Amino acid sequence: MADSLDTLKKQLFGAFQSGNNQKFSDVLEKMNAEQVNVKNSRGQTVLHGACSLNNNRAVTLLLNKPGIN
């Protein structure tokens, strides 16, 4: 059974916040750019969050995925 988009977004945010970059990479592979680019209630994307937490590996993974902004 495929994970719901809500579940994937929660897993993605949780993974970069905790620094679990392997989990981040695994979840990121299951999502398309449009899904990853969704903004949270503060108008931030996952890329904004990864940058603000200085998670360089997550930022690199995001920037290597086509369509991420």
C-alpha positions in Angstrom: 0.0 0.0 0.0 1.4 3.4 -1.0 1.9 6.0 1.6 -0.5 9.0 1.5 0.9 12.4 0.5 0.2 13.7 4.0 2.2 10.8 5.5 5.1 11.3 3.1 5.2 15.1 3.8 5.3 14.4 7.5 8.1 11.8 7.1 10.1 14.2 4.9 9.9 17.1 7.3 10.6 14.9 10.3 13.6 13.3 8.5 15.4 16.5 7.7 14.6 18.1 11.1 16.1 15.1 12.9 19.1 14.9 10.5 18.1 11.4 9.3 19.3 11.9 5.8 18.9 8.3 4.7 15.2 8.4 5.5 15.0 11.8 3.9 16.5 10.4 0.7 14.2 7.4 0.8 11.0 9.5 1.2 12.2 12.1 -1.3 12.4 9.4 -4.0 8.7 8.5 -3.5 7.6 12.1 -4.1 7.5 14.3 -7.2 8.7 17.9 -7.4 5.2 19.3 -7.1 4.6 17.4 -3.9 7.9 18.5 -2.4 7.4 22.1 -3.3 4.2 22.4 -1.3 4.5 25.3 1.2 3.6 24.9 4.9 1.4 27.3 6.9 4.3 29.8 7.1 4.9 29.8 3.4 8.0 27.7 3.5 9.0 24.6 1.5 11.1 21.7 2.6 14.1 23.4 0.9 13.6 26.5 3.1 13.5 24.3 6.2 16.5 22.3 5.3 18.5 25.5 4.6 17.4 27.1 7.9 18.5 24.0 9.8 21.8 23.9 7.9 21.2 20.4 6.8 23.5 20.5 3.8 22.9 16.9 2.8 19.2 17.4 2.6 19.7 20.7 0.6 22.0 18.8 -1.8 19.5 16.0 -2.3 16.7 18.6 -2.9 18.7 20.6 -5.4 19.6 17.5 -7.3 15.9 16.6 -7.8 14.6 18.3 -11.0 11.9 20.9 -10.4 12.6 21.7 -6.7 12.4 25.3 -5.7 
